Amino acid sequence: YELMWWTPMPAVNKAFRKNFGFMYGLRGKGLYLIFVACLCLGLGKDASVSALNWATGVAFLAAGCLHWFVICFHPELAGQYV
């Protein structure tokens, strides 16, 4: 997905927008990152590498919250991200 910003490929872009359209906006991407963080943190003690599990969950949660911070407190920046 991120490669599409530098080298646009129309056929791949169309397929991505059809199947993963929520990733093209800050709201959808932020909610997705928070959802993945909840999955990581929800593993708890069941994960075999708990330090990596917590680090990944916290990183995804921070990234998702940063997306929502930009949406709420800097809407002019969020409007440029299309």
C-alpha positions as CSV (number, residue, x, y, z in Angstrom):
1,Y,0.0,0.0,0.0
2,E,2.6,2.5,1.0
3,L,4.6,1.9,-2.2
4,M,1.6,3.1,-4.1
5,W,2.4,6.7,-3.1
6,W,5.7,6.7,-4.9
7,T,5.0,4.4,-7.9
8,P,1.3,4.4,-8.8
9,M,0.0,1.2,-10.4
10,P,-3.6,1.8,-11.5
11,A,-4.7,-1.9,-11.5
12,V,-3.3,-2.6,-8.1
13,N,-4.6,0.7,-6.7
14,K,-8.1,-0.2,-8.0
15,A,-8.0,-3.6,-6.3
16,F,-6.7,-2.1,-3.0
17,R,-9.3,0.6,-3.0
18,K,-12.0,-2.0,-3.6
19,N,-10.8,-4.4,-0.8
20,F,-9.0,-2.1,1.6
21,G,-10.6,1.3,1.1
22,F,-10.6,2.1,4.8
23,M,-6.8,2.2,4.7
24,Y,-6.8,5.3,2.4
25,G,-8.1,7.6,5.1
26,L,-6.8,8.6,8.5
27,R,-9.9,7.5,10.4
28,G,-10.0,4.0,8.9
29,K,-6.2,3.5,9.2
30,G,-6.3,4.8,12.8
31,L,-9.1,2.5,13.9
32,Y,-7.4,-0.4,12.1
33,L,-4.1,0.2,14.0
34,I,-6.0,0.5,17.3
35,F,-7.8,-2.8,16.5
36,V,-4.6,-4.6,15.8
37,A,-3.1,-3.2,19.0
38,C,-6.0,-4.6,21.0
39,L,-5.4,-8.0,19.3
40,C,-1.7,-7.9,20.3
41,L,-2.3,-6.8,23.8
42,G,-5.2,-9.2,24.2
43,L,-2.9,-12.2,23.8
44,G,-1.6,-11.5,27.3
45,K,0.4,-14.4,28.8
46,D,-0.6,-16.8,26.0
47,A,2.1,-15.3,23.7
48,S,5.4,-17.0,23.6
49,V,7.4,-13.7,23.3
50,S,5.5,-11.4,25.6
51,A,8.0,-8.5,25.5
52,L,7.7,-8.4,21.7
53,N,4.0,-8.8,22.0
54,W,3.7,-5.8,24.3
55,A,6.1,-3.6,22.3
56,T,4.2,-4.3,19.1
57,G,0.8,-3.6,20.7
58,V,2.0,-0.4,22.3
59,A,3.6,0.8,19.1
60,F,0.4,0.1,17.1
61,L,-1.7,1.8,19.8
62,A,0.5,4.9,19.7
63,A,0.3,5.1,15.9
64,G,-3.5,4.7,15.9
65,C,-3.9,7.3,18.6
66,L,-1.6,9.6,16.7
67,H,-3.8,9.3,13.6
68,W,-6.8,10.2,15.7
69,F,-5.0,13.1,17.4
70,V,-4.3,14.6,13.9
71,I,-8.0,14.1,13.0
72,C,-9.3,15.8,16.1
73,F,-6.8,18.6,16.7
74,H,-5.4,19.3,13.2
75,P,-8.3,18.8,10.8
76,E,-6.5,20.9,8.1
77,L,-3.7,18.3,8.0
78,A,-6.2,15.5,7.9
79,G,-8.0,17.1,5.0
80,Q,-4.8,17.1,3.0
81,Y,-4.3,13.3,3.5
82,V,-6.5,11.8,0.7
